[in-house]
């Protein structure tokens, strides 16, 4: 037994020196494998960057933005009804807020009465022209009669048939007829100047009264505020009974079909970025499950710091260079917006495909059509014009025809 133990110890002593010789070889093999993996990774990354990665720029400093249409009154009034609240869906032209229309309605009725009165006064001016024309014609006949009478009496006076006193009276009558004709002609000229080259509808006095009526009509219409666009109500601050002034924000309407992405890229990422390049957007709201497509619509003309209220002053001794970011606007395609709507302010991840370099860096042409517009207010002035035309017709041409029928 002791002999076996000694043999085992001798075997262990003989095997111990071989172990250190095996470790350097294994370590060298592991290092070579690690080096090979690193080289393959570097080469793979380089190939990936050269053939794919360098054609894409990405940023997570990107947020959903859009139009926030403020609803503000154009006239002073007291709120009597609120037809929509935060989160409600409203259609273009739908009533949102009503103001007490009593004051504006009274002003409109006063303006209607004033227009009717002015139309009748102007109609009287045309009648005065006809009257003065008749007076001028009568004065001309009287003047001709006085001339004939004076000439006849002058012949008789030369023959001594009448006295000089009677001839003097005839001369005075002629002078009076001339004066009367001159006065009538001046009155005709004065009255005619008030209506020269005009009709009742385009007379200056009528147009001024019509403008007052249009303004009063619009003020009355504006006591009811409607939605300029289709969207969702947000930021309602108005309350029933509040006395509001023109320009006071009451609520906002957010049209979710008029949204875009404002992505803030580093200035070093913009070298190959062009308008029109395709963009892929992932919203944090859906956790990357939904991808939106879009296109670069515009590249900002200045950084955020350049347009800040107090821009940074770099001409100091402790200046530190900071990589600036430039806002890039991305137009969204309406692929998934209806099924997966976005909200203003949400965070997104944006990747721009830089393969296409044909687009411009800045917009080369001005916009020919308005980007955003509404026609909900167009009918108001048309209704005012219709009301003005009706009042002029009833108190002008129609009233004159009725008067002639009575005569």
C-alpha positions, 0 to 999 in steps of 0.5 A: 500500500505504501508502495502504491502511494509513493508511485502515485506521488511520483506520477503526480510529480512527473505530470506537474511540469507539463501543465504550464507548457499547455497554457500559453498555447491555449491563450494564444489560440483564444487571442487569435480567435478574439482578434479574428472576431474583432477583425471580422466585426470591424470589416463587417461594420465597415462594409455595412457602413459603406454599402448601407449605413452611410446612406441613412441618418437617424435621430430620436430628437423628433416630435409630432407637430401640427396646426393649433387653430385658436378660436378667438372672438371678433366682437365683444360679447357675453358667452351664452352657450358652449357647444364643444369641450376638450376631446370632442370631434367637430366638423368644419362650420360646426358651432362652437361658442355663442355670444349674446346677439342682442347688441349686435342685432340692434346695431344691424337693425339700425344700420338697415333703417339708415340704409333705407333712409339714405336710399330714399334721400338719394332717390329724392336727389334724382327727383330734384334734378328733374324738378330743376330741369323743368324750372330751367326750361320754364325760366328760358321761356320766361326769358324769351318772352321778356326779350320779345316784350322788351324789343317790342316796347323799344321799337314803340319807344323810338316812335314815341308811342310809349313813355321811357318809364314803361320801357324801363319797367320792361327792361327790369322784367328782362333783367329779372328773367335773366337772373331767375334763369341763371339761379335755376341753372346754378341750382340744377348744376349743384344738384346734378353734381350730387348724382352725376354719373351715378345710380342709386346703388353706387351713389357714395352716400348709399355705398357708405350706408351699405358698408355700415350695414355690412359691418353690422351684419358681420358683427351679428354673424360673428356672435356665433363662432364656428370651427374653421377646420375639422378636428378635435377640441383642446385647451377649452378655457371659456366659461358660460357667462364670461364677458369676452373681448376680441382676440381672447383665446377660448379654445383650440381645434387640432386638425389631426390630418394637418400634422408633421414631424419636426426632427432636430438633426445635428449639423454634421448629419445634414451634409447629404440631406435633401428635400424630397428624400424618403423618411421612415418614422417610428412613434414611441406611442406604438412602441415601434409596432407601426412605421410611418412613411414620409418625405423631407419637406424643408430644412430649417434656415436656422438653429433653435438658438439663433431664434431664441429670445436671448441667443447665446453670446459666444464671444467670451473667454469661456466659450465651449463648442457645442454641436448645433441641431437644425430642425427638419420638417417631415411631411407624413404620408396618410398611410396609417394615420387614420387607423393609428393617429398621432397627437401633437407633441409625441416622441418619434424616431426618424430615419432619413434615406440619403440615396437620392441626392437630386432634391434641393437643400432649400425650397427653390420656388415660392408656394403658388397656393395657400398651404392651409385655408378655410371657406367657412366665412365666405358666405357671411359677406355674400349674405350681407350683400344680398341684404343690402341689394334687397333694401336698395331695391325695396326703397329705390327702384321698386319704391319709385315705380310704386310712386309713379303708379300712384301718380 
